[in-house]
Amino acid sequence: MKQLDKKGLKKLHKWIRAIIQLLYFLFLPSAYTAAFAGVKYIFTQIGSGARVELTSFVTVLIALCVYTVVFGRFFCGFACAFGSLGDAVHALYVWICKKLKKKPIKLNQKLTGVLSCMKYVLLAVIVILCFAGVFGKTQGTSPWEVFSMLHARNFKLAGYGIGILLLVLIIIGMCLQERFFCRFLCPMGAIFSILPVLPVFSLHRDREQCLKGCSACTRMCPSDIELPAKGSWEVSGDCFQCQKCMDTCPKGNVKTSVGIFKGNEVLFTIIRAVILLLLFLWLGI
């Protein structure tokens, strides 16, 4: 019975995450664009020697960064349209491989370790281009812009050839590696990963209760990270808050650190999603 309950809880987690992702994907796909527009605006203004004002884009950027410091990268794991697209593409690829009785192709772990630095390089390049005042000349090369246009049913993609090609390559990467864009190429992900995250609401594991030699949570993690031990203040900036580690733990050791939510992570997930929704509505996204 206990095993059935555990399976039912795992299925409930999957459904709640899927529903939250779908709702944000359909109705609030522009949050990522708005936040990153704030980054580009700030460095463009600094480069031109102009005053940096508290525009709507800068406000979204600040609010999302503060939310991430408090709740971790919940936005990335549940509310980012591009992240949700990556999850759907990867799940579809794995499902097709399963139906065809083929083993899914995966990127080499050593390669993923090298690629994880690319998002910082890409962020630096974008910052330099904005600072130099020439970022506007790169129009048509952004895969996110192409995705946003397609999402808005705008198919006037003349001049976006490079962006379309990059989007196709990224989708192929999404098949081969879970959270491909988020881990390796997302400039906002680079910003979020270097933010200090409060450990209060993050997931931890009770190492004393773990099975000897078990590494199920790390193997299941899309970012290949180890969970911090119970009571630790260490939180990885690459954690997407997807909670897959919690569902895969055979001993059920992965919990939040706050007593009121420990064992009630489903409720906590919904609360964080609602807080983020109210924040976006307040910001006018």
N, C-alpha and C positions, 0 to 999 in steps of 0.2 A: 504493500500500500504506500509505504514511504517512497519507493522508487517511482510509483505512478504519480504521486504528488509532485515529485521533483521534475518528472517529464512534463507534467501539466504546467508547472511554474515556468519552465524553460520555454514552452510553447507560448505562454502568456507574454513573457518578455519579448519574444520575437514579434508577436502580433502588435503589441503596443508600440514597439520601435518602428515597425513597418507603417503603422497608421500615422504616427507622428511625422515620420519622414515624408510620407505621401502628402499629408496636409500642408506641410511647409513647402514641399516641392511645387505643389499646385498653386498655392495662394501667396507665398512669400519668397519667391525665387530671387528677388533683387537685393536681399540683405547683404550678401557677399559683395556684390558690385558696389553698393552704397558705402560699405566700410572701406573697401580698397580705394574707392574714389577719394576718400578722405586722406589716405596715405599719399596718393599721387598729388593731391592739392597741396598738402603741407610742404613737400619737397620741391614742388614747382615754385611755390611762393618764396621759399627760402632761397632757391637758386636765383630767382629774379630780384631778390632784395626787397620784395613786397611784404606787407604785413600779413601774418597768418591770422585769419579771423575764425570765429566759431561758427562755421557754416553747418548746414544740416548733415553733410557728409562727415565732417570732423566729429560732430556730436555722435553720430552712429558709430564711428570708429572708437571713440572714447568709451561709450556705453558698452559696446561689445567686448572691449578689452577688460573693463571692470567686471563684467559678468563672467568672463573667462577666468580672471584671477580668483573669483569667489567659487565658481562651480566647475572649473576645469573646462576642457574643450567640448562641452556639451553641444554647443552650436555646430561644431564640426561633425560630431557623431550623429546628430539627430536633425539638424535644421538647415544645413548647407545643401543647396540644390545639387551642386556638382558632386559633393560627397555621396549624396543619395543616389545620383546617377551611377557613380562608381560601384556602389553596393549592388544595385540592380543588375548592372552589366556583368559583374563578377559572378553573382548568384546564377544568372542565366547561363553563363559559360560553363560553370560547374555542373549545372543541371543537364545541359546538353551532353557534356562528356559522360555523365552518369548514364544517360539514356543510351548513348552509343557504346557504353562499356569501355570507355577510353580514360586513361589517367590524365587529369588536367595538367597542362604544362605550367610550371612555376618558374619564376626568376630565381637564379642562384642567390643564396643568402649572402655570400660575400659581395655580390653585385649590388644587392639592396642596401648593404651597409655603405657602399660608395655613393650610390644614388641619393641616399638620404641627405647628403650635403648640397644637392643641386638646388633645393628650394631657397637656401640662403644665398647662393650665387645668383639665382634668378631675381630674388628680391633686391640684391645689391645692384644688379644691372638696371632694373627698373628705377630704383632710387637715383642712380647716376644720370639716367636719361631724363628723368623729371627735373633734377637739379640743373642739368645743362639746358633745359627748355626745349628738348628735341623729341620728347616722348610722343607728341602728336604725330610725328612722321612715321610712327610704327603702326598707324591705323590699318586694320585689315589683317594683322598678324596674331591677334589674340584669340585663342580657342574659346575662352570664356565669353567673349563678345559674340562669337558665332553661335555658341550654345544659347546665350540669352536671346538672340534674334530668333532662333528656331523655336525656342520655348514660347516666345511671343507671337509665333506664326508669321514672322517676317522673313520671307524667303528671298528678299532682294540682297543677295550675297555677292554681287559683282564687286570685285576688288578685295574680296576676303579669301582668296585662294590659299594663301599661306595659313591663315587661321583655320580653314576647313581641313587642310592637310594635317595640321597639328592636332586638331580635335580627333580626327580619325586615328592617328597614331596613339593618342592618349587613351582612346576607347580600347584599342588593341592591348595597351598596357594594363588597363583596368581588368581585362580578361585574365591576364597572366599573373597579376599581383593585386591582392585585395588592398583597397585604398591607395592605388597607384599614384593618382594625382595629389592626394592629400599628403602622402609621405614624401614624395620626391619633387613635386613641381609647384605646390601651392605657395605663393608669396605671403598670403595671409596666414597660412599654416606656419610659415617661418616666424612671423611676428608672434603668433599665439604660443609657439613652442619655447620662446625665450622669456615669456612672461612668468613671473613668480605665481605659482598656484597654491592657494591655501589648502592644507591637507585635511581640513575639517570635514569636507563632504566627499573626499575622494575615496576610492575603493582601496582597501588594505586586505592582507591575508594573515591569518594566525599561523605562523610557520610551525609552531609547536604541535599543531594538530594535523599538519600535512603528512601525506603518505611518503615514506622514504623514497627518494629518487624521482618523485612526481614533478613534472614540469608542464602539466596539461594547460595551465593558465597562460604560460609563456608561449607555448606552441599554438594556442588558439588566438593569441593576440595579433591583430592586423599590423601592429608596429613592432612585434617581436621584443616587447619590453617585459621586465620582471616587475611584479607587483611589489610595492613597499611593504615591509613587515608592519604588523599591528603596533601602533604607537609611534611610527616613524614620521618625520616631517618631510621626508623625501617624496616628491611627486614628479613623475616624468612629464615633460611638456609635450611629449609625443603621444600621450594617452588620449584617445578620442571619446572616452566615456561610453563605449559601445556596450559594456557589461558582458561581453562574451566570456571573459575570464570567470565571471560569477556563475554563469550557466554551465561551464564545463568542469568546474571543481568537483571531484568525486566526494569530497568531505563537506562541501558547503562552507568552506572557510573564508570565502571572499565576501566581505561586508563593508558597509560604510562605517565611519568612525563615530557617528553621532547615534547615541542610544535610541532616540525616538524613531530613527529611520532604519536602524539595524534590523534586518529581516523584513523590512517594508520598503525595499528598494523600488518596487513597482510604483508605489505611491509617490516616492521621492522623484522618480523619473517624470511622472505626470506633473508634479508641482514645478519642477525646473522648466518643463516645456511651457507651462502656463505663464510662469514669470517671464520667460523669454518672449512669449507672444504679447503679453501686456507691455513689455518694454518696446517692442517693435511698433505696436499700435500707438504708444505714447510718442515715439519718434516720427510717426507718420510714414512708415515704410509700406 
